[in-house]
Amino acid sequence: MKKLLSLALALVLCLTLAVQAAAAGNLSPEAVYQAMTALKDDYPEGMGWTNDNYYEWSGGIYSGGYGCAGFAFMLSDAAFGQLPARMIEGDVSFSDVRVGDILRINNDGHSVIVLEILSDSVIIAEGNYNSSIHWGRSLSREKVESADYLITRYPEAPAEPEPPAEVTPRPDVPSIRFPDVSDGQWYAQAVEAIAAGGLVGGYSDGSFGPGNQVTLGEFCTILARACGLETYSQDGMWAYGAVRSCVSAGYIDLQDPEMAPKILNAPIPRKLAISAIQVAGALRQASAVDFDRIPDVDGTDIYDVFILAAYRSGLTQGGDTLGTFHPEDSLTRAELCQILYNADWTQPRDGSGLSMRDIYQAYCQQGLAILEEVFG
C-alpha cells in the first residue's frame, strides 16, 4: 500500500497527539489568565464594543455571540482553543468558579469572563460595559452565586471506567500478582491474566503501575509480543524494533519508525491504541452500535471508525457513564490490559494481515457496512 505520510508529518502527528492528550490536565489558572490578558493590547480598556460587534465561537454551545457574549467568547477561545464548552445551570457555587469561566449575570442580560479569583470576589473582563471594553471590575461572591448560569471549558474528570458487563472471569487463565493491584480493582483480573500470558510485565520493584501512561514505545512492544513480531533495540532506542514491526505490519500508521527517543516516550492517545489493537487482532463480535451512541465521536476522524468498531465488538463501553471515549486522552496500563482482556487476547497470536489504511479506505467507500464484514 502506498505510504500517505512523510516522516515529518508522522513526527508532528505523534507529538501533536501527545500534547493534545496532556493539554486537558494542564490548564493552569496562570496559563488561562495570561492567554486572555494577552489580548489587552489589541482590545484595550475603554475601546468601543457594542452589540454591533460579533464573534464566532469555537466552544460549541452557541455558534457565536454579539456584544458582551462575543467578547467573552473571544477571550475564552484565546485560553481554551478548540476545547468544548459545558453549561452549568442552576445554583452557581463560588467554590466551583475557575479562571476563564463565563458568567451570565443581571437576569440573563450580561456576560462576563473571570480573570482572577479572590477570597470573596472575582475580577472580570467584559465587553459592551457602557458600550466599551472593561478589564478589572470586581464581582462579589453574592453576585457570582446569583448568576443565571456558568459556562466552562475545563473538561470534566472522566469517571473511573468499569469493565464491560459481559466480561466474566476465566479461571483457566493463570494469573500473576502485583502488590499495587488488589482484587477489588476493576482491572485486577485483566492485569494478572495479560501479565501471565507474557504480554506485559511489572517494574523492577515488583509493582505494575496500573495508572501509568502507556508510551508509544511500550504499546508497540506489547502489541509486537502479542502478534509474535520482532522486537529489538537500536541506536539507543529500546523500542526501535517493536515500532518498526508494528509499522511494517500496518498496525500503526507512521511513515518511518526511525524516530527520536522523545517520540517513543510520548503517551499514546486512546484512539491510536484502539485502532492498532483491532487491526492487529481482526476481532469479530459485532453488535448494533452507531456514532450517536458515543458523545465525542462523529465519524469525521480516521480513527473514529475503529472507535465505533471497538464499541460494537465490546472492547470498551467508554470512559464515563455517558459512554464518552476521550480519543485524545492517554491510555493507562490498566486500561490497555482491560481492552486486551476484553478481546480474549491474553497470549501471543497471529495478526490480521490488514492495515489501518486498508480498513479506513474501505469504510470511506462502503460506509458502516465494512465494519460488519471486517469486525463481524
C-alpha positions in Angstrom: 0.0 0.0 0.0 1.3 3.4 -0.9 2.5 5.4 2.1 0.5 8.5 2.6 2.5 10.4 5.3 6.0 11.7 5.3 8.4 11.2 8.2 8.0 14.9 9.2 4.2 14.5 9.2 4.5 11.4 11.3 6.6 13.1 13.9 4.2 16.0 14.0 1.3 13.7 14.4 2.8 11.8 17.3 3.8 15.0 19.1 0.5 16.7 18.5 -1.5 13.7 19.7 0.7 13.5 22.8 0.3 17.3 23.5 -3.4 17.2 23.0 -3.8 14.2 25.3 -2.0 16.1 28.1 -3.5 19.5 27.5 -6.8 19.0 29.3 -4.9 18.2 32.5 -2.6 21.2 32.3 -5.0 24.2 32.1 -3.5 26.1 35.0 -5.2 29.4 36.1 -2.0 31.2 35.4 -1.8 30.0 31.8 -5.5 30.8 31.2 -5.1 34.2 32.7 -2.1 35.0 30.6 -3.8 33.9 27.4 -6.7 36.1 28.0 -4.8 39.2 29.1 -2.5 38.9 26.1 -5.4 40.5 24.2 -5.3 43.7 26.2 -3.0 45.4 23.7 -5.4 44.8 20.8 -8.6 45.3 22.9 -7.6 48.0 25.5 -9.6 49.5 28.3 -12.3 51.8 27.0 -12.3 50.6 23.4 -15.7 50.7 21.9 -17.6 47.4 21.9 -21.4 47.2 21.5 -24.0 44.7 20.2 -22.8 45.5 16.7 -19.6 43.5 17.5 -19.9 39.8 16.7 -17.5 36.9 17.4 -17.8 33.4 16.0 -17.1 30.9 18.9 -15.3 27.5 19.0 -16.9 26.4 22.2 -19.8 24.6 20.6 -22.9 25.6 22.7 -23.5 28.7 20.6 -22.2 29.5 17.1 -21.1 32.9 18.3 -22.3 36.0 20.2 -22.8 39.7 19.9 -21.7 42.4 22.3 -20.7 41.2 25.8 -21.2 37.5 24.9 -18.9 37.9 21.8 -16.2 39.5 23.8 -16.3 36.7 26.5 -16.3 34.1 23.7 -13.2 35.7 22.1 -11.2 35.6 25.4 -12.4 32.1 26.0 -11.1 30.9 22.7 -7.8 32.6 23.3 -7.4 30.5 26.5 -9.0 27.2 25.6 -8.7 26.8 21.8 -11.0 24.1 20.5 -12.0 22.6 23.8 -15.8 22.2 24.0 -17.8 24.2 26.5 -20.3 23.0 29.1 -23.1 25.0 30.5 -23.8 24.6 34.2 -27.3 25.8 35.1 -29.0 26.2 38.5 -27.2 27.4 41.6 -23.7 28.5 40.9 -21.3 27.8 43.7 -18.5 30.3 44.3 -16.0 27.5 45.0 -16.7 25.9 41.6 -15.8 29.0 39.6 -12.5 29.0 37.8 -10.4 31.4 35.8 -11.7 31.6 32.3 -15.3 30.6 33.2 -18.1 32.8 31.7 -20.8 34.0 34.0 -24.2 35.2 32.7 -25.5 37.8 35.1 -28.0 40.6 35.5 -31.1 38.5 34.9 -29.6 36.9 31.8 -28.7 40.3 30.4 -24.9 40.4 30.5 -21.9 38.0 30.0 -18.5 38.4 31.8 -15.4 36.2 31.9 -13.4 35.5 35.1 -9.8 36.8 35.1 -8.9 36.2 38.8 -10.5 34.6 41.8 -10.0 36.3 45.2 -11.2 35.1 48.6 -14.6 36.7 48.4 -14.9 38.1 44.9 -13.8 37.6 41.3 -12.1 40.0 38.8 -13.7 40.0 35.4 -13.3 41.3 31.8 -16.3 42.3 29.8 -17.4 43.8 26.5 -20.3 46.2 26.0 -20.0 47.6 29.5 -21.2 51.2 28.9 -20.7 50.4 25.2 -17.0 49.6 25.7 -14.4 47.1 26.9 -13.6 46.9 30.5 -10.8 45.0 32.3 -10.7 44.6 36.1 -14.2 45.1 37.6 -14.9 43.1 40.7 -17.9 40.9 41.3 -18.8 39.9 44.9 -19.4 36.3 46.0 -23.1 37.1 46.2 -23.2 38.4 42.7 -21.3 35.4 41.4 -23.7 32.9 43.1 -26.7 34.8 41.8 -25.5 34.2 38.2 -28.1 32.8 35.8 -25.7 30.1 34.6 -22.0 29.4 34.1 -20.1 28.2 31.0 -16.8 26.4 31.5 -14.4 24.8 29.1 -12.5 22.8 31.7 -13.1 19.1 30.8 -14.9 17.0 33.3 -12.8 14.5 35.0 -13.7 11.1 33.5 -15.3 8.6 35.8 -13.2 5.6 36.6 -14.1 3.1 33.8 -15.9 0.0 34.7 -15.3 -3.4 33.0 -17.9 -4.3 30.4 -20.8 -6.3 31.8 -20.3 -9.2 29.5 -16.7 -9.8 30.7 -16.7 -12.9 33.0 -13.9 -14.5 34.9 -11.9 -17.1 33.0 -10.5 -19.5 35.7 -8.4 -21.4 33.1 -6.1 -18.4 32.6 -3.2 -18.3 35.2 -2.5 -15.1 37.0 0.4 -13.0 38.3 0.0 -10.9 41.4 1.3 -7.4 41.8 1.4 -5.5 45.2 -0.3 -2.4 43.7 -3.1 -4.4 42.0 -5.7 -5.5 44.6 -8.6 -7.9 44.0 -11.2 -5.2 44.4 -9.9 -3.1 41.4 -11.9 -3.3 38.1 -8.8 -4.1 36.2 -7.2 -6.7 38.5 -8.1 -9.8 36.7 -7.2 -8.3 33.3 -3.7 -7.2 34.5 -3.0 -10.6 36.1 -4.1 -12.5 33.0 -2.2 -10.3 30.5 0.9 -10.5 32.6 0.6 -14.3 33.0 0.4 -14.5 29.2 3.7 -12.7 28.8 2.4 -9.7 27.0 3.2 -7.2 29.8 5.4 -7.2 32.9 5.9 -5.2 36.1 8.6 -2.8 37.1 11.9 -3.7 38.8 10.4 -3.1 42.3 7.7 -5.7 41.6 4.9 -3.1 41.1 2.7 -2.9 38.0 1.8 0.8 37.9 -1.8 0.5 36.7 -2.4 4.2 36.4 0.9 5.0 34.5 0.6 6.2 30.9 1.4 3.9 28.1 4.0 5.3 25.8 4.2 4.7 22.0 7.3 2.5 22.5 5.7 0.5 25.3 2.5 0.0 23.3 4.3 -1.2 20.2 6.4 -3.6 22.3 3.3 -5.1 23.9 1.5 -5.4 20.5 4.6 -6.9 18.9 4.7 -9.5 21.6 1.0 -10.2 21.2 1.4 -10.8 17.4 4.7 -12.6 17.6 6.6 -9.8 15.9 10.3 -9.0 16.2 11.4 -6.6 19.0 14.9 -5.2 19.5 16.8 -2.1 20.4 18.9 0.0 18.0 20.8 3.3 18.2 19.9 3.7 21.9 16.2 3.3 21.2 15.0 0.3 23.1 11.6 0.1 21.3 13.0 0.6 17.8 12.4 -2.9 16.6 8.9 -3.1 18.0 7.8 0.1 16.4 9.3 -0.9 13.1 7.5 -4.3 13.2 4.1 -2.6 14.0 4.5 -0.1 11.3 5.6 -2.7 8.7 2.5 -4.8 9.6 0.2 -1.8 9.1 -1.0 -1.7 12.7 0.5 1.8 13.4 0.1 4.3 10.6 3.5 6.0 10.7 5.8 6.5 7.7 9.1 5.7 9.4 10.0 4.0 12.7 13.4 5.7 13.0 12.1 8.4 15.4 13.7 10.3 18.2 13.5 8.7 21.6 11.3 11.5 22.9 8.6 10.4 20.4 8.9 6.8 21.6 8.4 8.0 25.1 5.3 10.2 24.3 2.0 8.9 25.8 -0.1 7.1 23.1 -3.6 8.5 22.6 -6.5 6.2 23.2 -7.7 6.5 19.6 -4.4 5.4 18.2 -4.2 2.4 20.5 -7.7 1.2 20.0 -7.3 1.2 16.2 -4.0 -0.7 16.3 -5.4 -3.4 18.6 -8.3 -4.1 16.3 -6.3 -4.1 13.1 -3.8 -6.5 14.7 -6.5 -8.7 16.2 -9.2 -8.9 13.5 -11.9 -9.0 16.2 -15.3 -10.4 15.3 -18.0 -9.7 17.9 -20.2 -7.0 16.2 -23.4 -5.6 17.7 -25.7 -2.7 16.8 -24.0 0.5 17.9 -23.8 3.7 15.9 -21.9 7.0 16.2 -24.9 8.6 18.1 -24.0 6.3 21.0 -20.6 8.0 21.5 -20.8 11.7 22.6 -17.3 12.7 21.4 -17.0 10.6 18.2 -18.8 11.5 15.0 -17.1 9.6 12.2 -15.1 12.5 10.8 -11.7 11.4 12.0 -9.8 8.4 10.5 -9.7 6.8 14.0 -13.4 7.2 14.6 -14.2 4.1 12.5 -12.1 2.0 14.9 -13.6 3.6 18.0 -17.0 2.7 16.8 -15.9 -0.9 16.0 -14.5 -1.1 19.5 -17.9 -0.3 21.0 -19.6 -2.8 18.6 -17.2 -5.6 19.5 -17.3 -5.0 23.2 -13.7 -3.8 23.7 -14.9 -0.7 25.5 -18.1 0.9 26.8 -16.4 4.3 27.2 -14.6 6.2 29.9 -17.6 7.5 31.8 -21.3 7.0 32.4 -22.2 8.8 29.2 -20.2 6.4 27.1 -17.6 9.1 26.1 -14.4 7.7 24.7 -12.0 10.6 25.2 -10.0 9.9 22.0 -7.1 12.3 22.6 -6.5 11.2 26.3 -3.6 9.0 27.1 -4.1 5.3 27.7 -3.1 3.8 31.1 -1.5 0.4 31.6 -4.7 -0.8 33.4 -6.9 0.3 30.5 -4.7 -1.4 27.9 -4.8 -4.7 29.8 -8.6 -4.5 30.2 -9.0 -3.9 26.4 -6.8 -6.9 25.6 -8.6 -9.0 28.1 -12.0 -8.0 26.7 -10.7 -9.2 23.3 -9.7 -12.5 25.0 -6.2 -11.7 23.9 -4.0 -12.9 26.8 -1.3 -14.7 24.8 0.6 -14.2 21.5 -1.4 -15.0 18.3 -1.2 -14.0 14.7 -2.3 -10.6 13.5 -5.0 -9.9 10.9 -2.9 -9.0 7.8 -5.0 -5.9 7.3 -3.8 -2.3 7.7 -5.5 0.6 9.3 -5.5 2.5 6.0 -7.0 -0.5 4.2 -9.9 -0.6 6.6 -10.4 3.2 6.6 -10.3 3.4 2.8 -12.9 0.6 2.6 -15.0 2.5 5.1 -14.9 5.7 3.0 -16.1 3.6 0.0 -18.7 1.3 1.7 -19.6 3.1 4.9 -20.5 1.2 8.1 -21.1 -2.0 6.1 -17.4 -2.6 6.1 -17.4 -2.9 9.9 -19.8 -5.8 9.7 -17.5 -7.5 7.2 -14.2 -6.9 8.9 -15.2 -7.0 12.6 -18.0 -9.5 12.5 
